[in-house]
Amino acid sequence: MSRPVVAVVVFPGSNDDHDAAWALRAVGAEPVLVWHEETALPSSVGAVVLPGGFSYGDYLRTGAIASLAPAMGAVRAFAAAGGPVLGICNGFQILCESRLLPGALLPNRQLEFVCRDTGVRVENSDTLFTRRCWAGQELVLPIKHGEGAWFADEGTFFRLSARGQIVLRYTEDVNGSLGRVAGVTNEVGNVMGLMPHPEHALDPLLGSADGGLLLAALADAAAEHTLAVASATAAPERRGGASPPRARASP
Amino acid sequence: MFVRPKEGILDPQGDAVQHSLEKLGFGVVRVRVGRVIDLEVDAADAADVRAQVERMCSELLANPLIESVEIHLGES
């Protein structure tokens, strides 16, 4: 079987795009870089990664300007059709600003850029992105961010907790993030954002290979989405059973 | 317009500025740091300007989850 294609969207100021592409290739996917001015994703794409970096110089609010980029229109449509989307670090900030994910990322409480390995606990292993992990598993992943303190109002926080949308938590308080949240999904479960960098944790020689668990799961999800789309196209009368789950339209 | 971190939202930048002012000997107990955005808007009247600026806020200029906004209109 051919490698599942994963698009990595490149914004002006992205700087982990090539690392993400390298890591995706290492876990068996075929990465394709998509420039932010593109209005469509290649038709073969089975998943999307929004990489880390400092898109548009972090002007206004981190991720705010990138959320309006033409490529984000295509990403919204892809997500609404059930396509798996993973936002890493700045990608997580962009997904929150796009309202594809709940909450917002605030400046770290210590007001310092934090750059080190940290423990991350898998709270929910029943997601597209964490199903190669077990619930309660502690991953070692690097973080490097200045605005990583996730915040949501109390009602949202409890609703997300109850629904298992808080997928990853830090094992220690690294940045003032509410509930030590490190990663969340949308309600449908096909969009996830996280501040830690799985693409920098692929080789035990560099400290940890735990990032491979998340990225390999994404590659699986890309293959499944590609198949689901192909079978829905080939047998339109069987839609419903074979079509990908539909997300609610974003507000 | 003024964009400020909402009440109850962590403002580490404000805290850092407050600590520095304390070191300088000022009796400042609380600082919140926001931003000012000056806009010149082509519009029919004040109500139109306000409506446009409110839309700009919801679409880009502020995140209502974490920021509060104050709009002041003047003649240019």
Chai-1 contact restraints between the chains, C-beta under 6 A:
chainA,res_idxA,chainB,res_idxB,connection_type,confidence,min_distance_angstrom,max_distance_angstrom,comment,restraint_id
A,R61,B,N63,contact,1.0,0.0,6.0,A-B,restraint_1
A,A104,B,N63,contact,1.0,0.0,6.0,A-B,restraint_2
A,A104,B,L65,contact,1.0,0.0,6.0,A-B,restraint_3
A,A104,B,I66,contact,1.0,0.0,6.0,A-B,restraint_4
A,L106,B,L10,contact,1.0,0.0,6.0,A-B,restraint_5
A,P107,B,P12,contact,1.0,0.0,6.0,A-B,restraint_6
A,R109,B,L10,contact,1.0,0.0,6.0,A-B,restraint_7
A,R109,B,P12,contact,1.0,0.0,6.0,A-B,restraint_8
A,L111,B,P12,contact,1.0,0.0,6.0,A-B,restraint_9
A,L111,B,A16,contact,1.0,0.0,6.0,A-B,restraint_10
